[in-house]
């Protein structure tokens, strides 16, 4: 189960939330914060290099970016139901 919490829209990289999956609580908290700060492009590069977590990002336009490993378990709900969803693959 993945919970989405909308954060401040003041982030300069326009990422409102970074959600991690499949990691322990300590690592997950650190990754969630790091993904939020990194923004989309750096998150994707980091994920492709590290490869031991999955993510969901929501930008300031409420577009959803989901790593391929999280995509099969993710269903947008609420006001995200009609949001644009992009699945990010491990290969560029």
Secondary structure as GFF3:
##gff-version 3
##sequence-region A 1 92
A	DSSP	beta_strand	15	21	.	.	.	ID=ss1
A	DSSP	alpha_helix	25	50	.	.	.	ID=ss2
A	DSSP	beta_strand	54	59	.	.	.	ID=ss3
A	DSSP	beta_strand	64	67	.	.	.	ID=ss4
A	DSSP	alpha_helix	68	71	.	.	.	ID=ss5
A	DSSP	three_ten_helix	78	80	.	.	.	ID=ss6
A	DSSP	beta_strand	85	88	.	.	.	ID=ss7
###
